[in-house]
Amino acid sequence: MSTCPWPIEELLPHARPMILLDEVVGRVDGRFVSALTVREGAPFVAAGRGAPAHVAVEWMAQACGVQVGVEARESGGAVRLGLLLGTRDFRASVAWFAVGERLEVSVAPVFRDETMGSFDCVVTRTGTGEELAKAQLTVYQPEDTAALLASQGVQVQGVQGTR
């Protein structure tokens, strides 16, 4: 497995606490692997219950963002905002992820071009490799984020286009 030279904060256009992944584990066989530990007090974690299974979709989306962010950094480009367009065939074998549980989120591209992508995503329990959730995500990365947001009547300070 090849390691990643950048911390996750340099690969996603988010800020903590909304970066839900802890780290990039690395790249293996065309898959990017990120990891997290479910923690009490973290966004979307219910006291005494953990994280509901559907939160795995956001972990997967952020893991897709990590891959795209690494590729942008490797080519000398900027990390850009991405949008989740759809989730296909989401399945989870658990209703909740327990507090303290260490998870790996791996993503592999099915289709990619400059702005669109589709990724096969899997959440596994670290150590055992037990598959806990999976889905195929479709994501979009606009060429000019500021123009896209403005076309929807959204004005955000600090968001810049990339043209």
NORQUI-V988475 format. One record per backbone hydrogen bond with DSSP energy under -0.5 kcal/mol. CO is the residue of the C=O (numbers start at 1). NH is the residue of the N-H. If there is no record, write none. Layout:
# NORQUI-V988475
co->CO nh->NH
co->CO nh->NH
This chain:
# NORQUI-V988475
co->2 nh->27
co->7 nh->10
co->8 nh->11
co->8 nh->12
co->12 nh->14
co->15 nh->18
co->18 nh->20
co->23 nh->25
co->23 nh->35
co->26 nh->33
co->27 nh->2
co->28 nh->31
co->30 nh->109
co->31 nh->28
co->32 nh->107
co->33 nh->25
co->33 nh->26
co->34 nh->105
co->35 nh->22
co->35 nh->23
co->36 nh->103
co->38 nh->100
co->39 nh->42
co->42 nh->45
co->44 nh->46
co->44 nh->52
co->46 nh->49
co->46 nh->50
co->50 nh->46
co->51 nh->97
co->52 nh->55
co->53 nh->56
co->54 nh->57
co->55 nh->58
co->55 nh->59
co->56 nh->60
co->57 nh->61
co->58 nh->62
co->59 nh->63
co->60 nh->64
co->61 nh->65
co->62 nh->66
co->63 nh->67
co->64 nh->68
co->65 nh->69
co->66 nh->70
co->67 nh->71
co->68 nh->72
co->69 nh->73
co->70 nh->74
co->71 nh->75
co->72 nh->77
co->73 nh->76
co->83 nh->85
co->83 nh->140
co->86 nh->138
co->88 nh->136
co->91 nh->134
co->95 nh->53
co->96 nh->98
co->97 nh->51
co->98 nh->101
co->101 nh->38
co->101 nh->103
co->102 nh->126
co->103 nh->36
co->104 nh->106
co->104 nh->124
co->105 nh->34
co->106 nh->122
co->107 nh->32
co->108 nh->120
co->111 nh->118
co->115 nh->141
co->116 nh->113
co->117 nh->139
co->118 nh->110
co->118 nh->111
co->119 nh->121
co->119 nh->137
co->120 nh->108
co->121 nh->135
co->122 nh->106
co->122 nh->124
co->123 nh->132
co->123 nh->133
co->124 nh->104
co->124 nh->126
co->125 nh->129
co->126 nh->128
co->130 nh->125
co->132 nh->93
co->132 nh->94
co->133 nh->123
co->134 nh->91
co->135 nh->121
co->135 nh->137
co->136 nh->88
co->137 nh->119
co->138 nh->85
co->138 nh->86
co->139 nh->117
co->140 nh->83
co->140 nh->142
co->143 nh->162
co->144 nh->148
co->145 nh->149
co->146 nh->150
co->147 nh->151
co->148 nh->152
co->149 nh->152
co->149 nh->154
co->150 nh->153
co->153 nh->155
co->154 nh->156
co->156 nh->159
co->158 nh->160
